[in-house]
Amino acid sequence: MFRTLSLSAFVAFFFFGFLSTHQLHAQSTTASMLGVVHDSSGAVIPGAEVTVTNAGTSFTRTIPTDNEGGYLFTNLPIGAYELRATMNGFQTFVQTGITLVVNQNARVDITLSLGAASQTVQVDAQVNTVDTHSAVMGELVDRERIQELPLNGRNAMQLAAVVPGVTNILAAPTVQTQSRSGPSITVAGGRDTQNEFRFDGASWKNITQNTALNLPNPDALQEFQILTSSPSAEYGRNSGGIFIAVTRAGTNKFHGSAYDYLRNTALNARNYFTRPPNKKPTLIQNQFGGTLGGPIIRNKLFGFFSYQGTRIHQTQILAPSFVPTQAQRNGMFTDASGNPLIMRDPIRNSVYVGQIPTSDFDPTAVRILNQFVASSPTGSNVSIQVPNPSVDDQYVGRADYNVTQKDSLYVRYFRDKGTLTNQAGTFAPYATSDTSLSLQSWVLGATHAFSSSLLNELRLSVARIDSNVTQKDTRQLSDFGANFPGVISPQLPNINISGFINLNVTDLFNEHDNIYQLGDTFRWTHGKHSISVGGEIERLELYNFGSSGNNGTFTFNGTRTAGTVPNPSNPGSTITVTGNAFADFLIGRPATLLQASPYHRNAKTWDGYAFVQDDYRLTDRVTLNLGLRYSIFQPFGITGNRTNTFRAGQQSTVVPSAPLGMVFPGDRNIQNGLVATNYTNIAPRIGVAYDPLGNGRMSIRAAYGLFFEDLRSDIFTYAAVNQPFVISNTLNVPSSLTDPYRGTVDPFPYTYNPSNPRFTFPMSLFTVLAPTLNSPYVHNISASIQQEIFGGMQFNIGYVGKLEHGLVRMTQANPAVYGPGATLANTDARRPLLPGTYASVRVICMCSPATYHSMQTSLSKNYSNGLTFKLAYTWGKLLDQYSATNLGQFPQDPANPAADRARSDFDRRSVFSGSIVYQIPFYKNANPVLRQVFSNWSVNSLIQMSSGLPFNVVTGRDASLTGVGYDRPNVVGNPQRSSYSNHADKLAQFFNKSAYVANNPGQYGNSGRNSLSGPGLQNVNLSLVRSFPLGERYGKVQFRSEFFNALNHANFGQPDSNFNNFSTSFASIRSASDPRIMQFALRYQF
């Protein structure tokens, strides 16, 4: 039902689109090789014949040198190559050992010696890695590091940590995640939603939030590259990092692997906050699989296949809570001194003195207790561990076909399907859910060489992302005796008992994303020009169904057993009592019941761009990178026009019963998508690469680029949950848990009917798009120096800066006006926009600028003599007014958002990373026995160290009485602590909480946003590997010992920065990342 565009229709439509748009673009996963042919005197040799041959597939290409002796091969498949040059009167030149990586501009200059062509000069050397042809900044993670580095959970996204400019990898999954939102990665001053992800050239992202999706396991990847600044005009949907993953392909030789990685609870250290007598969480993990690649038809057709399975048996630790004692379950309540607790009896408007009679127990509450709580431990700070198993299977299949010397094809399929069992709340088991994710990707690519200087790339791709949350418990509250059918089936309600336990559910969710793409590029080498012209068309479809407390959120907070009651010790007088939340639950008297109808958010759009790029070799030493990119801003259209917005003073004619100002598609000047299409996004790119020494061992590079940002789909689907498409209802003081709507009207179930829409006033929430919403734009500037130094090492130092304009954020357009008599209770009545009709009005706008400046350095060594390493350091500063992925955060003062300008949430000032792969040269020359025991060992490490992220101190209260909800306190002292008496003191009060006081009523606090920094990060992953060679024909067996957080360093979370928790947890740190985890593996590869 969700696949509205069939594959055949898609191909036919895009074929027509291809003919009409002439030239499109397919993102490159290839490389280039260039150089100059000289004679022994240094004179250039025009007309020499230069040939490259792929060592794995025997693919060849031949071109003549130009009038200045230059040659340039573009669009070469990555891999190992032989380079051959011939010319009458000169000896034949042959160089082997050339390995090309994705997007590399490899320079290989050739010197021909006088002699007969039958004489051959053989050279075996790798090419210079200094890029003298392009100003693009980025980093490639090669096959050696992908294979050998200790990646926690074998998740390739962790490889981003070794790249300079990557300053954050938050929530990085340690296995293949079952969430549609992948790791939060920020690159070179961008938000985590500003990255572009390419998988074998095709778009690979979550449409809703533009975040990463699972990649294949490391054994299936050939290369992983991140471009961090100044990419060519071929790229640029977003201004952050460009992540490029390329799968392995078959060759003329069979190659493959088989492996099994194991973890066990007994091998792991304890989390810093999981101390005895608390049980250490269970973690038994098994990752197994293999690969196989080779020829199907030698020199013509090649195949590759990979499978990985992941099985995790683990426990989830729920937040500590107070579980009611057996006496409390029996209705007996005492105060802190052990005296009978006096509470109000709301049933008879009387008093309970320490005992609630069982006849007053709510039958539904009793059944819930007996079903879920009866056999549990009791008391305070009970942390319950529940099973949290995970299953994942992924497959990769690829075929490459050399049709002729001029034509080649490849097709690749990827499938990843996993399920995670999860428990919400603080008590279990209750309403356990399964979160599942299914990813599928098809890519078909074709290359045709019209001549040695004119090539064409065509690529067709389809991606499908299915994400679901389903309930394992199919019961509803009515199954426990309640007159409460609920809104959506099957699902239990949320039951929150303040100060005790929370019985929570994970909301049902169902999303299907489709990404259809067609791209094409012509690449023409003409004299000093290397010209690429192309573009891409993309169809994006989103089908989203979800729930948010549809079957109810019952809150019990003690207010129903609180109040003024007769004084049992002094008849005739009264006393005021505070009540007890669990007593409220036991008698089935909730304080509130919140419900909402399910939402349907179906959105579609077309996206596309065109580009031209000319890499002009001005001289032998200077190359100009000149590009121009054109894109169209096209808003997502919402199926069925289930969207609306606000235009002051305009009355809807489409929905005449709507309140003044609420308008719908079809109303005057309102289109589906709500904002106008923009056809004026023209983005220039210019770069220069200079080879000052003329030998390819040093380059000076600089670049400027303008980027227009693609917007994620959820910006356009927020309005789909406005009234009248979705309604919510808050019932204060419901009759009972067993029959909450007795005496009132149950508005559910509710289904939106355009001819008879329903509204409730005041609207608690109304989210609209600013009519000026468009593409944010970013100016990107970079300059760098690359230098090859001794020992095959390369040093890089550079500057990367960004000026970001019109980034998307959300603001409050209807804050309450403070004045005499203002209270929290009359907040909505004090809002200026039609009081009584609209309450909170959230506007999504292009109103958040940002600036970024950084120094990025690296020192690397290509693999030789058993050693390769990469060390990177980034010092940067990112300032913005807003940075969160969640658009629901407002400026403290909506009239002055610039007052929130401060360090970004993603601002880590100092970031160091290192990766090392080292073959230990022990006993190479020793006697055979010692050599057999101590040789073939290697040690590999992945290191991360960084300064802390900033955090924002908020009050957690609306003291300003504006209804905005993001007040900050006043600062009356120095919040920084100069020293700590011990480690426990540091965790108990990370910053000086006495430096803060509550802001005054009607005023905003003077504390700045993100004014403090949290703990830094230090992590070392280490592996020790012993290889057992079986000969060149049979490969080798490996035994791997891997240690994640090998030093068992406690990387602490951010402190509690909610001033409302001043007397409890404010300023304290109560979380830490994973301790040391050990893993053993056995591998066979050939």
Secondary structure, DSSP 4 states (H G I P E B T S, - for coil): ----S-HHHHHHHHHHHHHHH--------EEEEEEEEEETTS-B-TT-EEEEEETTT--EEEEE--TTSEEEEEEEESEEEEEEEE-TTBPEEEEEEEEE-TT-EEE--EEEPBS-TTSEEEEE-PPB-S-SS---EEEEE-HHHHHHS--GGG-GGGGGGGSTTEEEEET--SS--SSSS--EEEETT--TTS-EEEETTEE--BTTTTB--PPPPGGGEEEEEEEEE---TT--SSSS-EEEEEE----SS-EEEEEEEEE-GGGSPPPTT--TTSPPPPEEEEEEEEEEEEEEETTTEEEEEEEEEEEEEEEEEPPPEEEPPHHHHTTB-B-TTSPBPEEEETTTTEEEESB--GGGS-HHHHHHIIIIITTS--EEEEPPEEE--EEEEEEEEEEEEE-SSSEEEEEEEEEEEEEEEE--SSSSSSS-EEEEEEEEEEEEEEEEEEETTEEEEEEEEEEEEEEEEEES----GGGGT-S---SSSS-PPEEEETTS-EE--PPPEEEEEEEEEEEEEEEEEETTEEEEEEEEEEEEEEEEEE-SSTT-EEEE-SSTT-EEEE-TTSTT-EEEE---HHHHHHTT--SEEEEE--EEEEEEEEEEEEEEEEEEE-SSSEEEEEEEEEEEE-PPEEGGG---EE-TTPPPSSSTTSPTTEE-TTSTT--TTSS--EEEEEEEEEEEEE-SSSSSSEEEEEEEEEEEPPPPTHHHHGGGGSTTTS-EEEEES-S-SSSTTTTS----S----TTS----SSEEEEEEE-TT----EEEEEEEEEEEE-GGGEEEEEEEEEEEEEEEEEEEESSPPPP-TT--STTTGGG-SSTTTTEEEEEEEEEEEEEEEEEEEEEEEEEEETTEEEEEEEEEEEEEES---SSTT---SSTT-GGGG-EE-TT--SEEEEEEEEEEE-TTTTS-HHHHHHHSSEEEEEEEEEEPPPEE--B-SS-TT-SS------EE-S----S--SSHHHHHH-SS-GGGEEPPPTT----PPTT-EE---EEEEEEEEEEEEE--TTT-EEEEEEEEETTT----B-PPP-BGGGTTTTTT----B----EEEEEEEEE-
